[in-house]
Amino acid sequence: MSLIDVLVVLVVACGCQGQEAFQPYERGSLSTARVQIGSLLTIGLDENLDVWLPTDAGTYRVFYFLDGFGGSIPGEAYAQTMEHIASHGIAVVVLWKIAAPIDPEDKVPLMISVLEWADAHLEQRLHNSGINDTVHLDLENLVVGGHSAGSHVLVSYLKNTCGKVKGQVFMSPVDGLFTYCITPGHTLNYLTPTLHLAAGLDDVSGVGDFPCAPDAISNDRFYDALDPSTQRWSINATEFGHGDFLDPSYLEVLEVLDFCGYNEDATPDEFDAYRRYVAGQTVTFVKALFSDTCDDLMPYLEDPSQMLVNTVEKHSNPLGGCPVAGCSWSPPSTTIPSTSSTTP
């Protein structure tokens, strides 16, 4: 028997033929496309949508993403991260509008209207834009994510209803501007599996000696407000800043303006690695949410030695095992204000 024959026997015996190791930080195997849907010429659509999705036949989970400043930045600022996520079989929909309300709280009605429009029209609009009609979206099982003040919007939405949301992702979340969606010491009135991605330099000052994500209104403020029964994972990329996973041209603008604290020593390759890390954590979490078994996935959420950049990690998983897709909601207590204009 030749060496090749022996290897074939071993592969068959272990039952691993045709299986590829999960590699969240490498681009996935699927071809992708980007579709831009403008609100100006689309009846009933209140915000612009930037969509990245696989083009191979299939039905794909949907990750709705609200970007910084509560959804006021074009989705292309996150293009490399979102395309990476899509290549792993997850459709990404970025909601944004430059003329969006300044206060994130006022963005919630727009988010609701976009979700309603998408239920009725998004898939057909994608097909009309050239996406093959064998590509479908699972709009019944959504994951929502927010960067910076985008997380304020999604928390405010979920405080009113779970809708079709089955999990959430906070990326350096920031509360407050004119109102706050979280009251320290009080628990949010909904439970859904949560991935929290912090950056170690979030609290480093930028322009005017003011950080983009002050500790008092960011990161642990969100993690600590989750119901104790919530399955939740918090990972801090210790060497990177608040906007360091933006695409290079947008990151360069932040650096020139000194708008947020950032890793001044990182090379382009290291910033690229950070973008792939953020995308990879998101991919891992979404896949784990909808998996019956996730032994190959959980190390990327719980073991810093498996992660692409230097991190520290904490988690609380009362149910054990994989995150369980779902969301439960209860009316907020009358003793807990929905927002507060006082200091944090």
C-alpha positions as CSV (number, residue, x, y, z in Angstrom):
1,M,0.0,0.0,0.0
2,S,1.4,3.4,-1.0
3,L,1.7,6.3,1.4
4,I,-1.1,8.1,-0.4
5,D,-3.4,5.0,0.1
6,V,-2.5,5.0,3.8
7,L,-3.4,8.7,4.1
8,V,-6.7,8.1,2.3
9,V,-7.6,5.3,4.7
10,L,-6.8,7.5,7.7
11,V,-8.9,10.4,6.5
12,V,-11.9,8.1,5.9
13,A,-11.4,6.4,9.2
14,C,-11.5,9.7,11.1
15,G,-14.6,10.8,9.2
16,C,-13.1,14.1,8.3
17,Q,-13.0,13.9,4.6
18,G,-14.4,17.0,2.9
19,Q,-14.3,19.1,6.1
20,E,-12.3,22.3,6.3
21,A,-11.0,23.7,9.6
22,F,-12.9,26.8,10.7
23,Q,-10.7,29.9,10.0
24,P,-12.6,33.0,11.0
25,Y,-9.7,35.4,10.5
26,E,-9.2,34.3,6.9
27,R,-11.6,35.3,4.2
28,G,-14.4,32.8,3.7
29,S,-14.8,30.6,0.6
30,L,-17.9,32.3,-0.8
31,S,-18.1,34.9,-3.6
32,T,-19.7,38.2,-2.5
33,A,-21.2,41.3,-3.9
34,R,-22.0,44.7,-2.6
35,V,-25.3,46.4,-3.4
36,Q,-26.1,50.0,-2.5
37,I,-29.7,51.1,-2.0
38,G,-30.3,54.8,-1.7
39,S,-33.2,56.2,0.2
40,L,-33.7,59.2,-2.0
41,L,-35.1,57.3,-5.0
42,T,-36.6,54.4,-3.0
43,I,-40.2,54.8,-1.9
44,G,-40.8,53.9,1.7
45,L,-37.1,53.6,2.6
46,D,-36.0,56.1,5.2
47,E,-32.2,55.3,5.2
48,N,-29.5,54.2,2.8
49,L,-28.5,50.6,2.9
50,D,-25.1,49.2,2.0
51,V,-25.5,45.4,1.6
52,W,-22.7,42.8,1.4
53,L,-23.9,39.3,0.7
54,P,-22.8,36.0,-0.7
55,T,-23.7,35.3,-4.4
56,D,-23.6,31.5,-4.2
57,A,-27.1,29.9,-4.1
58,G,-28.4,29.5,-0.5
59,T,-30.3,31.2,2.3
60,Y,-28.2,33.4,4.6
61,R,-28.5,34.8,8.1
62,V,-28.7,38.6,8.2
63,F,-26.5,40.9,10.4
64,Y,-27.9,44.4,10.6
65,F,-25.2,46.9,11.5
66,L,-25.5,50.5,12.8
67,D,-22.2,52.4,12.5
68,G,-20.6,55.1,14.4
69,F,-22.4,58.4,15.3
70,G,-25.6,56.4,15.5
71,G,-25.6,55.4,11.9
72,S,-24.4,58.6,10.1
73,I,-21.3,57.1,8.4
74,P,-21.5,55.5,5.0
75,G,-21.2,51.7,5.1
76,E,-18.2,51.8,2.9
77,A,-16.1,53.0,5.9
78,Y,-16.4,49.4,7.1
79,A,-16.2,47.7,3.7
80,Q,-13.3,45.3,4.4
81,T,-14.8,44.1,7.6
82,M,-18.3,43.6,6.2
83,E,-17.1,41.9,3.0
84,H,-15.1,39.5,5.2
85,I,-18.2,38.6,7.2
86,A,-20.3,38.1,4.0
87,S,-17.6,35.7,2.6
88,H,-18.4,33.4,5.5
89,G,-22.1,33.1,4.5
90,I,-23.7,36.0,6.5
91,A,-25.5,38.8,4.7
92,V,-24.6,42.3,6.1
93,V,-27.0,45.2,5.9
94,V,-25.6,48.6,7.1
95,L,-28.1,51.3,7.8
96,W,-26.9,54.8,7.5
97,K,-27.8,58.4,6.6
98,I,-25.5,61.4,6.8
99,A,-28.5,63.6,7.7
100,A,-29.7,61.2,10.4
101,P,-30.8,62.7,13.8
102,I,-27.9,63.8,16.0
103,D,-29.4,62.1,19.1
104,P,-29.2,58.3,18.7
105,E,-32.5,57.9,20.5
106,D,-34.2,59.7,17.6
107,K,-32.8,57.1,15.2
108,V,-35.0,54.2,16.6
109,P,-38.1,55.1,14.5
110,L,-35.9,55.1,11.4
111,M,-34.5,51.7,12.3
112,I,-38.0,50.3,12.8
113,S,-39.1,51.6,9.4
114,V,-36.1,50.2,7.6
115,L,-36.7,46.7,9.1
116,E,-40.3,46.9,8.0
117,W,-39.3,48.0,4.5
118,A,-36.7,45.2,4.3
119,D,-39.2,42.5,5.3
120,A,-41.4,43.5,2.3
121,H,-38.8,44.6,-0.3
122,L,-35.1,43.9,0.4
123,E,-34.7,40.5,-1.2
124,Q,-36.6,41.4,-4.4
125,R,-34.6,44.7,-4.6
126,L,-31.4,42.7,-4.4
127,H,-32.5,40.4,-7.2
128,N,-33.5,43.5,-9.3
129,S,-29.9,44.8,-8.7
130,G,-28.4,41.7,-10.3
131,I,-28.2,39.2,-7.4
132,N,-29.2,35.7,-8.5
133,D,-32.7,34.7,-7.5
134,T,-31.2,31.6,-5.9
135,V,-29.8,33.8,-3.1
136,H,-32.2,34.3,-0.2
137,L,-32.2,36.1,3.2
138,D,-33.4,34.7,6.5
139,L,-35.2,37.8,7.7
140,E,-36.9,35.9,10.5
141,N,-33.7,35.4,12.6
142,L,-31.7,38.6,12.8
143,V,-28.5,39.5,14.6
144,V,-27.9,43.3,15.2
145,G,-24.7,45.0,15.8
146,G,-23.5,48.5,16.5
147,H,-20.3,50.4,16.6
148,S,-19.9,53.3,19.1
149,A,-23.3,55.2,19.3
150,G,-24.8,52.7,16.9
151,S,-25.0,50.4,20.0
152,H,-27.1,53.0,21.8
153,V,-29.6,52.8,18.9
154,L,-29.9,49.0,19.0
155,V,-30.3,48.9,22.8
156,S,-33.0,51.5,22.6
157,Y,-34.7,49.5,19.9
158,L,-34.5,46.3,21.9
159,K,-35.8,48.0,25.1
160,N,-39.1,48.4,23.2
161,T,-39.3,45.1,21.4
162,C,-37.2,42.0,20.5
163,G,-38.7,42.0,17.1
164,K,-36.9,39.2,15.1
165,V,-33.6,39.7,16.8
166,K,-31.8,36.6,18.1
167,G,-28.5,38.1,19.2
168,Q,-26.5,41.4,19.4
169,V,-22.9,42.5,19.0
170,F,-21.5,45.6,20.7
171,M,-18.4,47.1,19.1
172,S,-16.8,49.7,21.5
173,P,-20.4,50.8,22.4
174,V,-21.0,54.3,23.6
175,D,-24.0,55.6,25.5
176,G,-25.2,59.1,25.8
177,L,-25.2,62.4,24.0
178,F,-28.4,64.1,25.0
179,T,-29.9,61.0,26.5
180,Y,-28.8,57.7,27.9
181,C,-30.2,54.3,27.1
182,I,-28.6,52.7,30.2
183,T,-29.0,53.6,33.8
184,P,-26.0,52.2,35.9
185,G,-27.1,49.8,38.5
186,H,-30.2,48.8,36.6
187,T,-30.6,45.9,34.3
188,L,-31.9,46.1,30.7
189,N,-35.4,44.6,30.2
190,Y,-34.4,42.1,27.5
191,L,-32.2,39.1,27.2
192,T,-30.4,38.0,24.1
193,P,-27.0,36.4,23.6
194,T,-24.3,39.2,23.4
195,L,-20.9,39.6,22.0
196,H,-19.0,42.7,23.3
197,L,-15.9,43.8,21.5
198,A,-13.9,46.5,23.2
199,A,-10.7,48.3,22.3
200,G,-8.0,48.9,24.8
201,L,-7.5,52.5,23.7
202,D,-11.2,53.4,23.6
203,D,-10.7,55.7,26.6
204,V,-7.6,57.4,25.1
205,S,-8.3,61.1,24.3
206,G,-8.4,62.5,20.8
207,V,-9.3,66.0,19.7
208,G,-10.0,68.4,22.6
209,D,-8.6,65.9,25.1
210,F,-11.9,64.0,24.9
211,P,-12.0,60.3,24.2
212,C,-14.4,58.8,21.7
213,A,-15.5,56.2,24.2
214,P,-15.0,57.4,27.8
215,D,-15.0,54.6,30.3
216,A,-18.0,56.1,32.2
217,I,-20.3,55.7,29.2
218,S,-18.8,52.9,27.2
219,N,-18.0,49.2,27.2
220,D,-18.5,47.8,30.8
221,R,-21.5,50.1,31.1
222,F,-23.2,48.0,28.4
223,Y,-21.9,44.6,29.6
224,D,-22.8,45.2,33.2
225,A,-26.3,46.3,32.3
226,L,-27.2,43.0,30.7
227,D,-29.5,40.7,32.6
228,P,-27.5,38.2,34.7
229,S,-29.1,35.4,32.8
230,T,-27.8,36.6,29.5
231,Q,-25.1,34.5,27.7
232,R,-22.4,37.1,27.1
233,W,-18.8,37.3,25.9
234,S,-16.6,40.4,26.3
235,I,-13.3,40.6,24.5
236,N,-10.9,43.6,24.7
237,A,-8.3,44.0,21.9
238,T,-5.8,45.8,24.2
239,E,-3.6,47.5,21.6
240,F,-6.2,49.1,19.3
241,G,-8.4,52.2,19.4
242,H,-12.0,53.2,18.9
243,G,-12.0,53.4,15.1
244,D,-9.0,51.3,14.2
245,F,-11.1,48.7,12.3
246,L,-12.3,51.3,9.8
247,D,-11.1,51.0,6.2
248,P,-7.7,52.5,5.6
249,S,-8.8,55.8,4.0
250,Y,-11.4,56.5,6.8
251,L,-8.9,55.5,9.5
252,E,-6.4,57.9,8.0
253,V,-8.9,60.7,8.3
254,L,-9.4,59.9,12.0
255,E,-5.6,59.9,12.5
256,V,-5.0,63.2,10.7
257,L,-7.8,64.9,12.7
258,D,-6.6,63.1,15.9
259,F,-10.3,62.5,16.4
260,C,-10.0,59.3,18.5
261,G,-7.2,57.6,20.3
262,Y,-5.5,55.0,18.1
263,N,-2.5,52.7,17.9
264,E,0.1,55.1,16.7
265,D,2.7,52.3,16.2
266,A,0.6,49.8,14.3
267,T,1.6,49.0,10.7
268,P,-0.9,48.6,7.8
269,D,-0.6,44.9,8.2
270,E,-1.5,45.1,11.9
271,F,-4.5,47.3,11.2
272,D,-5.6,44.8,8.6
273,A,-5.2,42.0,11.2
274,Y,-7.4,44.0,13.6
275,R,-10.1,44.4,10.9
276,R,-10.0,40.6,10.3
277,Y,-10.2,40.0,14.0
278,V,-13.4,42.1,14.4
279,A,-14.9,40.4,11.4
280,G,-13.8,37.0,12.6
281,Q,-15.3,37.4,16.1
282,T,-18.6,38.5,14.6
283,V,-18.6,35.5,12.2
284,T,-17.8,33.1,15.0
285,F,-20.6,34.5,17.2
286,V,-23.3,34.4,14.5
287,K,-22.3,30.9,13.4
288,A,-22.3,29.7,17.0
289,L,-25.7,31.2,17.6
290,F,-27.3,29.0,15.0
291,S,-25.2,25.9,15.5
292,D,-26.2,22.7,17.4
293,T,-22.6,22.0,18.1
294,C,-19.9,24.6,18.3
295,D,-16.8,23.0,19.9
296,D,-14.7,24.3,17.0
297,L,-16.1,27.8,17.4
298,M,-16.1,28.6,21.1
299,P,-12.3,28.8,21.5
300,Y,-12.4,31.9,19.3
301,L,-14.8,33.5,21.8
302,E,-13.1,32.3,25.0
303,D,-9.4,31.6,24.5
304,P,-7.2,34.6,23.8
305,S,-4.4,32.4,22.6
306,Q,-6.6,31.5,19.6
307,M,-7.4,35.1,18.7
308,L,-5.6,37.1,16.0
309,V,-4.6,40.1,18.2
310,N,-3.7,40.5,21.8
311,T,-6.8,40.3,23.9
312,V,-8.2,39.9,27.4
313,E,-11.5,38.0,27.7
314,K,-14.3,37.5,30.2
315,H,-17.7,35.8,29.7
316,S,-20.7,34.6,31.6
317,N,-22.6,31.6,30.1
318,P,-25.3,30.4,32.6
319,L,-26.7,27.9,30.0
320,G,-23.3,26.5,29.0
321,G,-22.4,25.4,25.5
322,C,-23.3,27.4,22.4
323,P,-25.0,30.7,22.6
324,V,-28.7,30.0,22.1
325,A,-30.4,32.2,19.5
326,G,-33.3,34.1,20.9
327,C,-34.6,37.1,22.7
328,S,-37.0,37.6,25.6
329,W,-38.5,40.9,26.6
330,S,-40.4,42.2,29.5
331,P,-42.0,45.7,30.1
332,P,-39.5,48.0,31.8
333,S,-40.0,48.7,35.4
334,T,-41.7,52.0,36.2
335,T,-38.7,52.7,38.5
336,I,-36.2,52.6,35.6
337,P,-36.2,55.6,33.3
338,S,-35.9,54.7,29.6
339,T,-33.5,57.5,29.1
340,S,-31.8,60.1,31.3
341,S,-30.5,63.5,30.4
342,T,-28.4,63.6,33.6
343,T,-24.7,62.9,33.9
344,P,-23.8,59.2,33.6
